[in-house]
Amino acid sequence: MTTFGIEEEFVFLDRETLRPADVAGDAFAHLAADPRWRPLAHREFLAAQVEHASAVFTSMAEAQAALVGFRREVAAEADRLDVVAASVGCPPDALPFPTITDTPRYQRIVDDMEGVIADHQIQGLHVHVGIADRDQGVRALNVVRNWLPLMSALTGNSPVWRGHDTGYESWRNVGQRRWTTTGCPPEFRDGADYDRRLERLVGVGGMKDRAIIMWNARLSVHVPTIEVRVADAQLEAWSAVLLAAVCRALVESVLDASLGAADAVMPSDEVAPGPELLNAALLHAAHSGLDSLVLDPVLGELRPAPEVLDRTRELLAPALEASGDARLVATGFQRLLEEGTGGARQRGAFSSGGMPALRELYEATFAAED
C-alpha cells in the first residue's frame, strides 16, 4: 500500500479580533516537551503558527485519529494561552505586517519578498504521497497538475480577509499568485529535467532555495514524495483526510500498472488543458469552489460540480477499492455537496453573526472527530 503523510498549518488568533496572536513559540515549547509530539510539531513562518508534520501512514483511519489527536493538543494550548486555535487558509482579520519567526532563513525571505509578506498570513494543507524515485514523481506530477483546480474547489477555506467577505472561497490561493513560482507546475520530461530547471530558478526573484518553490504541487525537497500543496488548511480533520485519499488514489492510478487506470485519469492530447487554462481554472476554483462549474481534469472543460465528483469516483475507483477508501471518498464528496466547503461554511457564519460566529465555528470544528 502506498504511504502518505499530511502537513497541517494552524494559526492562533486573538479571541476578540481574530487577528493572529504571536503565541506559537510558547505553544510549541509545550508540545515539543511531550515525546509523543516532539517529532511532529514544528514552528512555521509566522510567529502565530504551528505545524503538524504527521507520521507516515498507510490507512486513512490512522490518519484521521492522528490528526484529531494533534488538534486536541493544539486546542488545549490555545485554552491555556486564552486564544483561539483555527485551521483556516487565512485569518478573518490580519495584522498590518505579520511577526515572523526569528530564524535566519525566514528573515532572508522577508528581505527578499518585502511587501509581499504583508498579505502572506496563510495556512495550508499539504499531502505527501510516496514515490519510488524522481522519475516516477514526475510521471505523477504531470498528471496531478491537471487535477489541481478540482482539488482547490474541494478545499477552499479562506473567504474572509481583513474583516471583509472577499467573495472568494479561497483568498489564500489568490494571495499566493504574487510569488515567483505559483499555480500549476509545468510539465517535465523526467526527474533530471525537473532538477535542472529548479536549479536555474534558485537566486531569481527571491528564490533562495528549492523549499520556496510555491507551485501547487511539486516533488518534496526532503522526502521521496510528491507533495500536493493547493489546499487551504481545513476546518476539520475529515476533509483533510478526504483530500489525502483522493491524492493517493490519483498517484496510484498513474504509477500502479496493475490498476489499469493510468489512461483513464489523464486527458487526451486533444483536450489536455494548457498552462493558460489551468491558471484560469485555479482562479475560477478559488472563487466559486463547488458552487458553480469546475474544470473536469480529464475532459478539460467546465462541468457541474456534482457531475465532476461522480466522474472522479469512477475514474479513481480501481485505486479507491484496492485501498478500501471508496466509501470514505463517496461519503466525503456527498458531505461537501450538502454542507459546503469550509469556505462556504465560514461565509455563512460571518454573514449571520460576524466575528463572534466565526469564532464559534472555529472552536466547534477544530478538533471534531468526524
Solvent accessible surface area in square Angstrom, and as a share of the most:
residue,aa,sasa,rsa
1,M,131,0.58
2,T,36,0.21
3,T,52,0.30
4,F,4,0.02
5,G,10,0.10
6,I,1,0.01
7,E,33,0.15
8,E,0,0.00
9,E,18,0.08
10,F,1,0.00
11,V,1,0.00
12,F,1,0.00
13,L,0,0.00
14,D,56,0.29
15,R,72,0.26
16,E,135,0.61
17,T,63,0.36
18,L,0,0.00
19,R,94,0.34
20,P,11,0.07
21,A,15,0.12
22,D,68,0.35
23,V,37,0.21
24,A,0,0.00
25,G,29,0.28
26,D,65,0.34
27,A,0,0.00
28,F,54,0.23
29,A,58,0.45
30,H,88,0.39
31,L,4,0.02
32,A,21,0.16
33,A,73,0.57
34,D,36,0.18
35,P,97,0.61
36,R,146,0.53
37,W,28,0.10
38,R,126,0.46
39,P,93,0.58
40,L,34,0.17
41,A,3,0.02
42,H,72,0.32
43,R,75,0.27
44,E,30,0.13
45,F,18,0.08
46,L,4,0.02
47,A,13,0.10
48,A,1,0.00
49,Q,5,0.02
50,V,0,0.00
51,E,16,0.07
52,H,1,0.00
53,A,25,0.19
54,S,21,0.13
55,A,51,0.39
56,V,112,0.64
57,F,10,0.04
58,T,68,0.39
59,S,45,0.29
60,M,6,0.03
61,A,79,0.62
62,E,72,0.32
63,A,0,0.00
64,Q,38,0.17
65,A,69,0.53
66,A,33,0.26
67,L,0,0.00
68,V,7,0.04
69,G,21,0.20
70,F,0,0.00
71,R,0,0.00
72,R,116,0.42
73,E,48,0.21
74,V,0,0.00
75,A,30,0.23
76,A,55,0.42
77,E,18,0.08
78,A,3,0.03
79,D,111,0.57
80,R,108,0.39
81,L,38,0.19
82,D,101,0.53
83,V,12,0.07
84,V,1,0.01
85,A,7,0.05
86,A,0,0.00
87,S,3,0.02
88,V,0,0.00
89,G,0,0.00
90,C,3,0.02
91,P,1,0.00
92,P,1,0.00
93,D,25,0.13
94,A,2,0.01
95,L,36,0.18
96,P,105,0.66
97,F,92,0.38
98,P,7,0.04
99,T,66,0.38
100,I,19,0.10
101,T,10,0.06
102,D,124,0.64
103,T,47,0.27
104,P,102,0.64
105,R,76,0.28
106,Y,36,0.14
107,Q,69,0.31
108,R,113,0.41
109,I,11,0.06
110,V,24,0.14
111,D,103,0.54
112,D,56,0.29
113,M,22,0.10
114,E,115,0.52
115,G,54,0.51
116,V,35,0.20
117,I,0,0.00
118,A,24,0.18
119,D,37,0.19
120,H,25,0.11
121,Q,0,0.00
122,I,18,0.09
123,Q,0,0.00
124,G,2,0.02
125,L,0,0.00
126,H,18,0.08
127,V,0,0.00
128,H,21,0.10
129,V,0,0.00
130,G,18,0.17
131,I,20,0.10
132,A,79,0.61
133,D,74,0.38
134,R,83,0.30
135,D,77,0.40
136,Q,48,0.21
137,G,0,0.00
138,V,2,0.01
139,R,126,0.46
140,A,0,0.00
141,L,0,0.00
142,N,33,0.17
143,V,6,0.04
144,V,1,0.01
145,R,13,0.05
146,N,9,0.05
147,W,0,0.00
148,L,0,0.00
149,P,2,0.01
150,L,2,0.01
151,M,1,0.00
152,S,1,0.01
153,A,0,0.00
154,L,5,0.02
155,T,4,0.02
156,G,1,0.01
157,N,1,0.00
158,S,1,0.00
159,P,0,0.00
160,V,2,0.01
161,W,24,0.08
162,R,82,0.30
163,G,26,0.25
164,H,132,0.59
165,D,61,0.31
166,T,35,0.21
167,G,35,0.33
168,Y,49,0.19
169,E,3,0.01
170,S,0,0.00
171,W,69,0.24
172,R,4,0.02
173,N,16,0.08
174,V,30,0.17
175,G,21,0.20
176,Q,16,0.07
177,R,77,0.28
178,R,138,0.50
179,W,15,0.05
180,T,57,0.33
181,T,9,0.05
182,T,46,0.27
183,G,7,0.07
184,C,23,0.14
185,P,0,0.00
186,P,45,0.28
187,E,106,0.48
188,F,9,0.04
189,R,182,0.66
190,D,57,0.29
191,G,3,0.03
192,A,62,0.48
193,D,3,0.01
194,Y,1,0.00
195,D,38,0.20
196,R,118,0.43
197,R,90,0.33
198,L,4,0.02
199,E,101,0.45
200,R,193,0.70
201,L,47,0.24
202,V,53,0.30
203,G,61,0.58
204,V,85,0.49
205,G,47,0.45
206,G,17,0.16
207,M,1,0.01
208,K,95,0.40
209,D,42,0.22
210,R,61,0.22
211,A,30,0.23
212,I,7,0.04
213,I,2,0.01
214,M,19,0.08
215,W,21,0.07
216,N,9,0.05
217,A,0,0.00
218,R,21,0.08
219,L,4,0.02
220,S,6,0.04
221,V,62,0.36
222,H,155,0.69
223,V,73,0.42
224,P,94,0.59
225,T,16,0.09
226,I,0,0.00
227,E,5,0.02
228,V,0,0.00
229,R,24,0.09
230,V,0,0.00
231,A,1,0.01
232,D,1,0.00
233,A,0,0.00
234,Q,5,0.02
235,L,7,0.03
236,E,10,0.04
237,A,0,0.00
238,W,30,0.11
239,S,10,0.07
240,A,0,0.00
241,V,3,0.02
242,L,5,0.03
243,L,3,0.02
244,A,0,0.00
245,A,1,0.01
246,V,1,0.00
247,C,1,0.01
248,R,3,0.01
249,A,3,0.02
250,L,0,0.00
251,V,2,0.01
252,E,15,0.07
253,S,0,0.00
254,V,9,0.05
255,L,30,0.15
256,D,59,0.30
257,A,98,0.76
258,S,103,0.66
259,L,34,0.17
260,G,70,0.67
261,A,2,0.02
262,A,34,0.27
263,D,127,0.66
264,A,43,0.33
265,V,0,0.00
266,M,81,0.36
267,P,17,0.10
268,S,57,0.37
269,D,139,0.72
270,E,152,0.68
271,V,65,0.38
272,A,49,0.38
273,P,5,0.03
274,G,23,0.22
275,P,98,0.61
276,E,126,0.57
277,L,67,0.33
278,L,1,0.00
279,N,73,0.38
280,A,57,0.44
281,A,5,0.04
282,L,9,0.04
283,L,62,0.31
284,H,56,0.25
285,A,3,0.02
286,A,1,0.00
287,H,86,0.38
288,S,19,0.12
289,G,1,0.01
290,L,18,0.09
291,D,117,0.60
292,S,48,0.31
293,L,76,0.38
294,V,2,0.01
295,L,6,0.03
296,D,2,0.01
297,P,2,0.01
298,V,21,0.12
299,L,66,0.33
300,G,13,0.13
301,E,82,0.37
302,L,75,0.37
303,R,83,0.30
304,P,59,0.37
305,A,2,0.01
306,P,70,0.44
307,E,58,0.26
308,V,1,0.01
309,L,2,0.01
310,D,73,0.38
311,R,59,0.22
312,T,1,0.01
313,R,101,0.37
314,E,121,0.54
315,L,28,0.14
316,L,0,0.00
317,A,28,0.21
318,P,50,0.31
319,A,0,0.00
320,L,4,0.02
321,E,119,0.54
322,A,67,0.52
323,S,23,0.15
324,G,61,0.59
325,D,10,0.05
326,A,38,0.29
327,R,202,0.74
328,L,59,0.30
329,V,0,0.00
330,A,26,0.20
331,T,80,0.46
332,G,4,0.04
333,F,5,0.02
334,Q,92,0.41
335,R,60,0.22
336,L,7,0.03
337,L,64,0.32
338,E,126,0.56
339,E,82,0.37
340,G,18,0.17
341,T,3,0.02
342,G,9,0.08
343,G,0,0.00
344,A,31,0.24
345,R,57,0.21
346,Q,2,0.01
347,R,59,0.22
348,G,40,0.39
349,A,18,0.14
350,F,40,0.16
351,S,95,0.61
352,S,98,0.63
353,G,35,0.34
354,G,23,0.22
355,M,39,0.17
356,P,72,0.45
357,A,21,0.16
358,L,0,0.00
359,R,47,0.17
360,E,113,0.51
361,L,28,0.14
362,Y,2,0.01
363,E,85,0.38
364,A,76,0.59
365,T,8,0.04
366,F,8,0.03
367,A,26,0.20
368,A,28,0.22
369,E,115,0.52
370,D,103,0.53
